[in-house]
Amino acid sequence: MTTLTVEAGPPNATTDPESGVRYYHWQGRPLMSVTTARRAAGLPHTLHQWTISQVIDRAVLDHASLTAMLSRERKPRERVLEKNRIAEASRWLRGAATEQRDLAAALGTAVHDLAARRVPLPDIPDVITITKGTKVIEVLGDECRPRLARFYEWLDRSRAVILLSEYQVWNLTAGYAGTVDLLVRMPDGRVLVVDIKTGESTYAEHALQVVPY
């Protein structure tokens, strides 16, 4: 088995682990990331409903764990038992949404890294380890391979020439920044910004991410 370790997140940027809010830093000045700005405009209804469903499923399907948290015995020197019970259960329930988000983000990070380095499909490692601060998530190479194959197929069919990959752009006037996946030149001479997505579908709000770039 071969493994590859990738550090998640672009340089000059920090992300709050709970909310997912990201800021880039220019000479000490925090600038909101493009992805955060898109999220601030409002979550798509389907994504919002999916997030709620994750929390509901955890509470219903694993109600035994929830009950155990809310009825556990007092720990040594614990003063506010009931308040702590509720806080612990709330964190556990909120985690249902963020865990799936983190898994999807880790898959995206792995595919983006492989694509940026043009790793041939046979050379994709069995496991890609994504590290983000103290959090470590493993992504299987078999999950990345079909997604990377589609990307290479598009490059071949479109005959796009990659000019830059994983480069940062800054708007110091409006106060935001971001990392662009690809800048390509098409056969007809057009230069396009390309954003790679690893999900199963494309959505209208994806355009809202490309326009600020």
Salt bridges, closest charged atoms under 4 A:
GLU78 OE2 - ARG72 NH2 2.63
GLU82 OE1 - ARG85 NH1 3.17
GLU88 OE1 - ARG72 NE 2.89
GLU88 OE2 - LYS75 NZ 3.90
GLU99 OE1 - ARG58 NH2 2.73
ASP102 OD1 - ARG101 NH2 3.32
ASP102 OD2 - LYS135 NZ 2.67
ASP113 OD2 - ARG117 NH2 2.87
ASP142 OD1 - ARG145 NH1 2.63
GLU153 OE1 - ARG150 NE 3.80
GLU153 OE2 - ARG157 NH2 3.07
ASP181 OD2 - HIS112 NE2 3.00
ASP188 OD2 - ARG190 NE 2.72
ASP195 OD2 - LYS197 NZ 3.03
